[in-house]
Amino acid sequence: MATAGLAPYADPAVDRGQIGRCACKLGGIAYSPASVPDTPITYEDVEVVETDGLGLTCRIGNDRVFVGKYVPLDGSTIRAQGDRGRLSLPRWFVEQQGLALSSHMSDRDVDEWWAAATLRLAAAKERADGAPSDPEAQAALDRATAELAAAMAARARRNGQARR
């Protein structure tokens, strides 16, 4: 991957697959893509399938996901088994669980996500190239590659929608 003019800074958060933590240097200026991990992502028509003392198991679209009891944000209307309604989650949790995010993002958010994912992939590739026998480096590279693929798909969907 070409990263002309970009020099990624080492950041352990990149290796953990966290979003919005990668910085780069472009023309001598430090740049960190704007990604607010606590930005609420709201889903409608969410069904609570199960509950226990630790949280809720919910159906969000076709996905079944466990949401810890302290994760939902203000504005959520579901609380007990059988409830259907709104569920607001922090962006970091949505990304960590691999839930649909692009439909809740502006075009600028998608572009920033794509840019950040590109930088994270470059940093992960550099680390994996430097330590080819390190399984953690390879896992970080795999995560970064998957994230970039998701960001590219979201960007392509957005560009396709704009042409209609």
C-alpha positions in Angstrom: 0.0 0.0 0.0 1.4 3.4 -1.0 1.7 5.9 1.9 3.7 8.6 0.2 4.3 11.5 2.6 2.7 9.6 5.5 4.7 8.4 8.5 2.5 6.5 10.9 3.3 6.9 14.6 3.4 3.7 16.7 0.4 3.4 18.9 -0.6 0.3 20.8 -4.3 1.2 20.2 -3.7 0.4 16.5 -2.7 -3.1 17.5 -5.8 -3.6 19.5 -8.0 -2.6 16.6 -9.4 0.4 18.2 -10.9 3.0 15.9 -9.8 6.7 15.7 -6.5 6.3 17.6 -4.0 6.4 14.7 -2.1 9.5 13.9 0.2 10.2 11.0 2.6 12.9 9.9 1.8 14.7 6.7 4.3 17.3 5.6 5.6 17.7 9.1 2.1 18.3 10.6 0.7 15.7 13.0 -2.8 14.7 12.0 -5.2 12.5 13.9 -8.5 11.5 12.1 -11.5 12.8 14.0 -13.4 9.8 15.4 -15.3 10.2 18.6 -15.6 6.8 20.2 -18.5 7.8 22.4 -20.6 9.2 19.5 -24.1 7.6 19.9 -25.2 5.2 17.2 -28.9 4.6 17.4 -30.8 1.6 16.1 -34.6 1.4 15.8 -36.8 -1.7 16.1 -34.3 -3.6 18.2 -35.7 -6.7 20.0 -34.5 -7.9 23.4 -34.2 -11.7 23.1 -32.8 -12.4 26.5 -31.7 -10.6 29.7 -29.7 -11.5 32.7 -27.8 -9.6 35.4 -25.0 -8.8 33.0 -27.0 -7.2 30.2 -29.2 -7.8 27.2 -29.0 -10.1 24.2 -30.6 -8.1 21.3 -31.5 -8.7 17.7 -30.3 -5.7 15.7 -31.4 -6.3 12.1 -30.0 -9.8 11.3 -27.3 -9.6 14.0 -27.7 -11.0 17.5 -25.4 -9.2 20.0 -24.9 -9.2 23.7 -24.9 -5.6 25.2 -23.5 -5.2 28.7 -25.9 -3.5 31.1 -23.7 -0.4 31.3 -23.2 0.0 27.6 -26.5 1.5 26.3 -26.7 5.3 26.2 -29.4 7.7 27.2 -32.3 7.5 24.7 -32.5 3.7 24.7 -36.1 2.5 25.2 -35.5 -1.3 25.6 -34.7 -2.8 29.0 -36.4 -6.2 29.4 -36.9 -9.5 27.4 -39.5 -9.0 24.7 -39.1 -5.2 24.5 -38.8 -3.7 21.0 -37.6 -0.2 20.5 -34.6 2.1 20.3 -31.1 1.2 21.3 -28.4 3.9 21.5 -24.8 2.5 21.7 -21.4 4.2 21.8 -19.6 4.1 18.5 -16.6 2.2 20.0 -19.0 -0.6 20.9 -20.7 -0.7 17.5 -17.3 -0.9 15.8 -16.0 -3.5 18.2 -19.0 -5.7 17.6 -18.9 -5.3 13.9 -22.4 -3.9 13.7 -23.7 -1.9 10.7 -22.3 1.6 11.1 -22.2 3.1 7.6 -26.0 3.8 7.5 -25.6 5.9 10.6 -22.6 7.9 9.3 -22.4 11.1 7.3 -20.3 11.2 4.1 -17.6 13.0 6.0 -17.6 10.3 8.7 -17.3 7.6 6.1 -14.4 9.4 4.4 -12.6 10.0 7.8 -13.1 6.3 8.7 -11.7 5.3 5.4 -8.7 7.6 5.9 -8.1 6.3 9.4 -8.4 2.7 8.3 -5.9 3.3 5.5 -3.4 4.6 8.1 -4.0 1.8 10.5 -3.4 -0.7 7.7 -0.1 0.9 6.8 1.0 0.9 10.5 -0.1 -2.7 10.9 1.6 -3.8 7.7 4.9 -2.1 8.8 4.7 -3.9 12.1 3.9 -7.3 10.5 6.7 -6.8 7.9 9.1 -6.1 10.8 8.1 -9.2 12.8 6.8 -11.8 10.3 6.7 -14.6 12.9 4.7 -12.5 15.5 1.1 -13.8 15.6 -0.1 -10.6 17.3 1.3 -8.5 14.5 -0.4 -10.7 11.9 -3.7 -10.6 13.8 -3.4 -6.7 13.9 -2.8 -6.8 10.2 -5.8 -9.0 9.6 -8.0 -6.7 11.7 -6.7 -3.6 9.9 -7.3 -5.2 6.5 -10.9 -6.2 7.4 -11.6 -2.7 8.7 -10.3 -1.1 5.5 -12.4 -3.5 3.5 -15.5 -2.5 5.5 -14.7 1.2 5.1 -14.1 0.8 1.4 -17.5 -1.0 1.0 -19.2 1.8 3.0 -17.5 4.4 0.8 -18.5 2.6 -2.4 -22.1 2.4 -1.2 -22.1 6.1 -0.4 -20.7 7.0 -3.8 -23.2 4.7 -5.5 -26.0 6.4 -3.6 -24.8 9.9 -4.6 -25.0 9.0 -8.3 -28.6 8.0 -8.3 
